[in-house]
Amino acid sequence: MKESVWSPLKISVYRSFWICAFLSNLGTWIQDVAASWVMTHLSTSPLVISLLSFTSSLPVLFLSIPAGYVADLGHRRKILLFAQGLMFFAAGLLAYLVWKDQVTEFSLLALSLVMGVGFALTNPAFQSVLTDLVPTPLQAQAVLVYYMGINITRVVGPTLGGGILSGLGPGSAFFVNSLSFLGLILFFWKWPVKGSDEQKEQLEIKPDDWIPLFSLHNMKLWVEIFLVTFFASSLWALYPTRGRVELGLNSWQYGSLLGFLGLGACLSAFLSEKIMLPHRTQKSLAGSYIVYALGVLLLGYAPGYWFVCVAMFFAGTGWLVLATLMNMSSRQITGKSNLKATMLGVFLAVFYAGMALGAVTWGAMAKTSNTSMALFTAGIGLAVIGFAKGLRSAL
């Protein structure tokens, strides 16, 4: 009998983890809205605003692989507790600075960088724990249900963030995000994750475990992921400039933009059993690139709020598919290697290298030319990759 996509939630430990992760992701989206809102009040430069995306993505490039390797050696719980505590502290300090009206461009970017460090340390171990919580046959569903949760928070979080901005101010949004880390801190404190230090001491990392990381097939995968995220980062880097500075959206409208992106992602999630089948992974990825590119192009030339919402909806529809299938492809190539968290670290490093370098590139292009031209260039580049991949998969 075929298991439902939602089957992992029947397992109590996974359900507890999912709820804590859901609340943490909700806080993160609330903070993202508040951070970009505050930055657009501190500076109207597209390059400076895009540095928010750059500083939060950059640490993943340098830290995710070593963090994954340390996690594979048996220190997942320690890394997760340290990283969650670091992000709790950074969000709390940011809330304090905003309340005291002492926040500056530098302090906002610096604390964004600290949050990025916490994310970089967390994610390889976090994602390896994600699949350890369920039996092997349910691992694919566990990943998908987790991403569904993320995209539900993309709908609720930004809209809630916009409401908090309007009613209580950005300091409250940062404070809510700080509190959102407490659930995962408690979860990892009380639950000794599978593969503890004592168990891993008996595990020997062999030279053969490194082979999947450097095979030609996988190197092609890393190049594709980098190029796609490089072009895709344009939307994340420039939507604050497009919405807040150029179109003059109010706090509620601005907060709802990521909500529409989340709605698009939710549509893909509910159609996942049809569009994410293993035998059509390449075609689904090609289609997701094209749909996301359409969202980027629409964003570049949207004349008003509702057109931007449509653009974000298309982008969200493509984003869930490409992010989920890339993640699952990276998991599958580990095989019997004991370096599963390290492999996820490589995936994250490549993914966020494209995001970080792309954010600066598109921000600089928007400053030297204009935002619409930067988004148009990025959208065309991603569409070309999507059509090329679609043609290859059809042969």
N, C-alpha and C positions, 0 to 999 in steps of 0.2 A: 504493500500500500504506500502511495506517495505521501511523504510528509508535507504538511502545510509550511508555507514560508514562515509563519509565526510560531512554529513548533518549539524553537529554543526558549521562548518565554514561559513554557510549561516547567522548565527547570529552575528551581527556586534561586540557586546561586547566580545563574545567568540573569534572572529577572531582577534580582537586587542590584547586580552590577549595571544592568541596562538602565534602571531608574536613576541610579547615582550619576551615570554618564550623561543621561538625558538632562538632568538638572545642571550639570557642569557645562554642557554644551549650550543650554539655554542662557546661562550667565555669560558665556563667551560671546554669543551673538548680541546680547544686550550691550556688552562692553564695546563690541566692534562698531555699533551704531554710535555710541556715545563718543568713542575715541575719534572717529572720523568727523563727527559733528564739532567737537572741540577744536580739532586741527584746522578745520575750515574757518573757524573764528580767529585762530592764531595766525593763519597764513592763507593767502589765496593762490599761491604758486602751485601749479599742478605737480611739479617735481617734488616739492616739500611734502605735499599731501600724499603722493605716491610712496614716499619713504616710510610711511606707516606700514604698508604692505611689505616693503623691502625688509625693514628691521625685524618684523615678526617671522619672516620666512628665512632670513639669512642663517640663523643659528642651526636650523635643521640641516643645512648643507654640510656643516662642519662637525656637528655633534651626534647626528642620528646613527651613523655607522658605529662609532666607538660605544655609544650608549647601547645599541643592539648587541654588540659583542659582549659587553659587561653583563648584560641581561642574560645572554646565553651561558655565561659562566656561573649563573645561579644567584644573581643579585637583583632580580626584578623587583622584589618587594621594597628593597632599600631605595632603589632608583625612583620608583613610583612615589613613595612617601616624600622623598626629598624634593622631587620636581613639583608635586602638587602643593607642598608647603611653600615652595618658592613662588609659585603663581598666586597663591593665597596672599602672601606678603606683598607682592608687587601690585596686585589689584587694590589691596587695602591702602597702600601708600599713595596710589594714584587718586583714590577717593578723597584722602586727606588733603592732598595738594589742591584738588579742584575746589573742595569746600573752603579752603583757606585762600582761594584765588591766587595761588602761587605757582600754578602750572605754567610751563613754558614749552615752546617747541622742543627744546632739548630734553627736558624732563619727560615729556610725553613719549618721544622717540626712544629715550633710554629705558623707560619702564616697559615700552612695547618690546624692546630687545630682550629684556629680562623675561618677559612672558614667552617670547620665542624660544629662549633657552630652556625654560620649563617644558614647553611643548616638545622641543627636540629630544629632551631626555626621557620624556614620558612615552612618546608614541610607539617606538619599536617594542618596548616591553609591554605596553598597554595592549597593542594589537595581537601580540603573541598570547597574552592572557585571555583575550577575547575568545579565541578558538579553543583554548584549554578548558574552558568552562562547560563545553558540550561534547558529546560523543562525536567521533570523526564523521559519520554520515550527516550530521547537522551543522558542520562547520561553515559551509557555504551559506546556509540560511542564517547562521549567527552573524556573519559579516554583513549580509544584506539587511537584516533586521536592525543591526546597529546603525547602518547608514540611513535606514528609514527614520530612526529616531533623530539622527542629526538633521534630517531634512524637515521633520516636523518642527524641530526647534528653529529652523530657518524661517518657518512661517510665523511661529508664535513669538520667538525671541526679538526680532527686529521691530515687530509691531508693538510688543510690550515695551521694548527699549524706547521707541518713539513716544509712547505714552508717559514713561518715566521721565524722559527729557522734558516733555511739555509740562508735566505736573510737579515734578520734584527736582529736576535739574540733573546734569550729567554726573555730579558727585554721587548721587543715589544709585545711578546705574553701575558705577564702578564698585560701589559697596555691595550691591546685590551680586555682582560677579565674584567678589571675594568670598562671600558666604557660600556660593555655589560649589566651591572646591571641597567643602567640609564633608560632603557625603562620600566622595571617593577616598578622601584621607581616612575616614572611619572604616570604609570597606577594606582598603588595603592594610590597615592597621590590625583589624580583627581576623581577616582571612589570610592564612599562609598559602600563597599561591602554589599551584602545582609546579614542581621543578624548583624546590627550595634549595638553599645553599648546601644543605646536607646531602640532598640527592645529587646535585650537580657536581659535587666533589668527586663522585664516582664516574663522571662523564668525561671522556677524553675527546678533545677536539682534534680530529685527524686532518692531514693535508687534503684528503679527498673531499672533505666538507666544504672546502673553498672553491671547488671546481665550478659549481653552478653559477657563482658570482661573475665568472670571467669567460664563460663560453661565448662563441660568436653569436649564437641565437639570442642570448640574453643581452649582449652588448647592443644588438639591434633594437631590442625592446627598450633599453635605457635611453638610446638616442631618440626614439619615437616619443617616449614619455617627456623627455626634456623639451623637444620642439613643440609638442602640443601645449604643455603648461606655459612655455615661453609666450606663445601667442594668446593663450587663454587668460594669462595674468592681466592683460590689458583691461578687462572688465573690472576686476577686483581693484586695480590701481586707480582707475579713472572714473568709476561711477560716482565717487564723492564729489569730484570736481564738476562732473556733468550735471548731477542732481542738485547739489547744494549751491554751487557758485554760479553756474551758467543758467540753470533753469529756476533758481531761487525757491526751491521747495521748502515748505515749512517742516517742522520736526516730525509731525505725524506722517506726512507724505514721504519724507526722506526715510524714516524708519520702516515704512511699508515696502520699500523697494526690495530689500532682502527677503521680505515676506513673500512677494510674488516670485522671486527666484526659488524660494522653498516650495511654493505651490507647484511650480513646474517640476521640481525634483520629486515631489510626492506623486505626481502623475506618472513619472517614470517608474517609481517604486511600485505602484499598484499594477503596472503593466509588466513588472519584472519577469514574471514567469513566461512571458511571450518574447520579450526582447533581450533577455539575458541568458538564453539557452547556450550551453557550452559549444554546440556545433555551429553557432552563428556569432561567436564572439567578435570575429574580425569585422563582419558586416555591421554589427551593432555599434562597434567602436567608430567605424567610418561614418555611420549615420549620426552618432552623437557629436562628432567633430563638426559636421555640417550644420546641425541644428544649433549648436552653441555659437558657431561663427555667425549664423543668422541673427542671433541675439546681440552679438557684439556690433554688427553692422547697423542694426536698428537703433541701438543705444547711441551710436555716433551721430545719427541724424534725426533722432526723436525731437519733435518740436514742442512737446509738452509732457505733463505727468503721466497720462494714460498710455502714451506711446512708449515711455520709458518702462512702465509696468509690463507691457507686452514684451519688450526686449528682454527684461529680466526673467520673465516666465519662460521664454524660449531658451535662454541661457541655463536656467535651472533644470529644464528637461534634459538638455544634453550633458550638464555637469554631473548629475548623479550616475548616469550610465558610464561615462568615461572614467570617473574617479573609482567607481566600484569595480569595473572590469579590469582596470589597470592594477588595482590592489589585489584582486583575486588571481590575475595572471602572475604577479610577483610571488604570491604564496605557492602557486602550483609548481614553480620551477625549483623550489628548494628540494623536492624529492625526499630522500632519506637523510639529507644533511641535518646535522645538529645545530646549524647556525641559522635557525629560522628567524630569530629576532634580528640578527645581523642582516639577513636578506631583506627584511622589511625596512631596516635602516637604510640600505642601499636604495631601495625604492623611494623612500621618503626624501633622501638626500637628492636624488635626481629630480623628483617631482618638485621639490621646493627650490632647487637650483634654478629651474625654469621659471618658477613663480617670482623668485627674488630678482634675478637678472632681468626678467621681463618687466617687472614693476618699474625699475629704474629706467629701462630703455623707453618704455611707453610714456612715462612721466616726462623724460627729457624731450621726447619727440613732441609731446603736447605743448611743452613750454616753448620750443623753438618754432613750431608751426601752429597747430591747434589741436584740441582734443578730438574733434571729428576725424581729422586726417590720421591721427594715431590709431583710433579705433577702426577706421576703414582699412588701414594697412594690416593690422593684426587680424581682423576678420577675414580678409582675403587670404592671408597666409595660412590660417587654420582651415579654411574651406578647401584650399588646394591640397593640403595633407589629407583631408577627409575624402575628396574625390579620388585621389591617387590610391588610397588604401582600399576604397570601394572597388575600383577597377581591378586591383590585384586580387582581392578576395573573390571576384567574379570569374577569374580565369581558371 
